[in-house]
Amino acid sequence: MLSRLYTIKYSDESIEDLSAIASHYEEINVSLKVRLKDSVMTAETDLLRNPFAFAKVSFKDFRRILLKKFPYKMIYRIENDKIHVFAVLHQSRSNRYIRKRLKK
C-alpha cells in the first residue's frame, strides 16, 4: 500500500514567526540559527512521514509538532494532501493566544 504524499505550505504569518525566531538566535550565535533550520527541517520530515501522529490542539482541527532542541511548536492543519502551517510559537504561549492567532 502506498502512503499518501503531502506537501507543506507555510502561511505568511508562520514565515514571519520563523524569520523573527531565526533573527533572535542569529543575534546570539550564528550556529544557533543553523541548528534552528535543521530542527525545522526535521519537523517537516516528520510531518511529511505522518502528519496525523502529532497532538491536536484544543481548537478546531489544528495540530502541533514540537521543534527538537528549541522551545517552539509549529501549529498546522491537514487539508486533503496539504499540510498548512499557520504559526510557529513559543511553547509557553497560552491556548487563548493561540486561538486568537488561528482565528485570523
N, C-alpha and C positions, 0 to 999 in steps of 0.2 A: 504494500500500500504506500503510495506516495504522500508525503506530507505537503500541506498547503504552503505555498510561497507567499510571504508577506513582504511589504515594503514599509519603510518608516518615513513619516512626514512630520517635520517639526513646524509648529506654529511660529509666527513672528515673535510672540511673547517668550516662547521657550528658547528661541535663538538669542534673544536679548538677555534672558536669565543666564544662559551658558556663557555668553560673552562677558557679562559682569563678573561671574564667578571666576572665569579664566583670568580676567584682568586683575582681580583681587589676588589670586595666587601668584601671578606673574610678578606683582609688586613685592611679594615676599621672597620668591625664589623662582627663577625660570623653569627649573626642573619640576616644580610642583605643577606648573601649567601643563607640561608634557605628561605627567602622571595622571592629571585630571582627564586629559584627552584619551589616554589609554583606558581609564576607568569607564568613560562614556562609551568607547568602542566595545569594551567587554559587555556592558549593559545592552548595547544594540545587538550584539551577537546572541546573548541570552534571550532577548525579546524575539528575535527572528526565529530562534530554535523552538520556543514555545511561549507565546505571549500570554497564554491563559494560566501559566504556572505561578504568577505573582499575585499578591494580595489585592483584594478590592478595597477601595477607599469608601467611606460612608457617604458617597454622593453619586447618584445615577450609576452608570456602568464604567466608571473610571477605575483604573488600577494603578499601582505604583511599583516601581523597582528601585531598590536602594543601590546607590553607587558604592562600589567597593573602595575602602580606604578613605572615603570622603563623606562628610555628613549631609549628603544631599539625596533627594529622591526625584525620579522622573515620574510625572503623572501622565498617564496615557489612556486612550480608549481604542478598542479594536472595532473597526467598521469594515466589513467584508474582508478584503485582502490587504487593508492598510492599517498600520499602527500609527495613530495620531498622537504625538507628544504635545501636550498643552502647556506644561510648566516643568521647570526644574527648580525645586525649592529646598531650602534647608529643612532638615528633618524635625527641627523644633517648631516649625510653623504650625499654628493651630488649625484644626479642622474648619473652624469658622473662616479663617483667612483663605484656606484652600477652596472652600465652597464659593466664596466671593470671587476669587480668580477664575474659577471654572464656569461661572455663570455668564461671563463676558462673551 
